[in-house]
Amino acid sequence: MLCRERLGVTNYTHIVEPESAVPPEREADLEADLRRLCAGEPIQYVLGVAEFCGHRFAVGPGVLVPRPETELLVAETVRALREMPLDRGPRVLDLCTGSGCIAWSVALEIRDAQVIGVDLSEDALRYARNQFPSSAGSSSSFAGLTGESPTFLQADILDTEQAFPYGPFDAVVSNPPYVMERERALMRPNVLDWEPASALFVPDDDPLLFYRAVARWAQRFLRPGGVGLVEINEALGPETAAVFRAAGFKNVQILPDFAHKNRFIRF
């Protein structure tokens, strides 16, 4: 990945072109990058970008690296929105938006969608607001980028009764923190030592606090007939589904990820 990004080669260039050499003027930069990788820094931070839903999102310290599983959340959201009999562009609320990868991916897939992303972290919002910065203006390095850019707002979603003069929404989506503190021992240093803990971890004695908050936001702002989709901890599927049933939502479903683990809830 590093050589592909820095040198423009493929992952098989060294096989089909064994005489290829690293240009001497690039060696110092590559060595600096390798030192960062050896220290455990995520490759996405070193490169400054992460691939997600076919797009390149800017990432760095202070923002969670988008995971492939979350692409399924986007796909399910887009599918649900396209099945709705709307006579206007859909309106979408993305809670705990982070880098904005969900909000942007939905907006890029459904060009007349109006998407609002909410996060507490100003560091994360800085990344979210500056993805594809030329989309609203003149030239864009992103071919075919049209439509309305998402709006990103700073708010603590755990403050569920705060004034929020938006809505109603056709979809409420979220990939909130859901890793229990006791699961730290199962995680790798390139995550634990670098990615923001506030975007990952929840207390062992209250691991569903963000889902209760999402449920309350959905009670307030999801229109009748709208859809909610959240990413979840695979160990807490039934318990998380119960949160949304208790909040009065219908058709609560647990959906699997690539590995057939409980990863999403749709309601």
Secondary structure, 3 states (H helix, E strand, C coil): CHHHHHHCCCCCHHHHCCCCCCCHHHHHHHHHHHHHHHCCCCHHHHHCEEEECCEEEECCCCCCCCCHHHHHHHHHHHHHHHCCCCCCCCEEEEECCCCCHHHHHHHHHCCCCEEEEEECCHHHHHHHHCCCHHHHCCCCCCCCCCCCCCEEEECCCCCCCCCCCCCCEEEEEECCCCEEHHHHHHCCHHHHCCCCHHHCEECCCCCCHHHHHHHHHHHHHEEEEEEEEEECCHHHHHHHHHHHHHCCCCCCEEEECCCCCEEEEEC
